[in-house]
Amino acid sequence: MILNRRTFLAALAATAAYRPADAAATPNLGSLAEQHGLLFGSAFDREIFTDASYRALIKSSCRIGSVENSFKIDWLRRNGITADFRITDRLVQFANSAKIALRGTALVWNDWPPTWLKSLSAREVAAALDRHVGETIGRYAGRMQGWGVVNEPFYPPHRQTGGYRKGPWLEAMGPSYIPRAFKVAAAADPQAKLVLNEAFCEQDDELGRSVRPRLLKLVAELKHSGVKLDAVGFQAHLKPHLPYNDQAFATFLGQIAALDVDIYITEFDVDDEGMPDDIAKRDRLVADRCEKFLRTILTIPRVKVLICWHLSDRYSWYKDADWYARAISENGGDPTRKVRTHLTDGELRPKLAWDAVARAIEARSEH
Ligand code: XIL
């Protein structure tokens, strides 16, 4: 079908998926969230050095930011234990001058270990953990809001005792790598908020339900043993094609909060793989999912932080994930279609999800 300008504009108006307004003209999610006791922000990384319009969007919308990749050991210490801090220095500098509270993420994660780490002895792996956590956090002490110290401790399908995620840290130290990382982190910057981050818990499938009790037990153990743990982070890569039960998840968050930790939503976005190709339909479904989820969980006062895993489809991590394109094909969708997983589109135009998030944040004080 060939669209002339009039029919094109009419089609846009009908879908309401596109608006010419830029993000600055729509509710400012950062300041709106602040009025409701919530720090709102996004992940970003080195693209902000070259992409001026995205940098402006991040600056205007975010009170908090997470570094997407650059603090991960396979990025910061690519070829060995010696770090190259050039990028992270610039990211911290950017956030400090933009007055965005910055978090480093996934310092210790059993996924994606660099090759060099896998060839070390157990004793050397333990020393690498101390160095990576201690040196990195120490370098930026006083300039960071906090750290995702340990990422994704559990993955029961790996069939390790206790349901832990397999990888070099677990192999070298068993689950003791977790309190160890937090102790080193606390010593390196006593003011920083230290976070244990986990995936899947918002899913009501077998995986999500198997991770929840294990995480609850781990948080209780860490707190009872006096480890400095300020918050538990939940990724919330929402997957509407899998079973979910927001109320059950909120109940679980209440149990976690009762252990005297804050709750951060750390990687918020919506996987649209199971949705129809039609953009208007997809945008509506994504927005609805965002709104229902957030309306339910933002009723919990200890939910203090909401971070999107990027603010735009332009930097959606789904685009690079091979499993994502495969899943779309398996669902009979067009594997070349554009992702609609984030709050603004590839042109940084706010989508329905932007307003849906704003409504959910506004509803928070009603509870
Ligand atoms: C992802 C990044 O977004 C990608 O750029 C990278 O290639 C792989 O990691 N859960 C996490 C994040 O904890 O660290 C992941 O980030 C997304 C899933």
Residues whose N, C-alpha, C, O or C-beta is under 5 A from the ligand:
A	BS01	XIL	E68 A106 W317
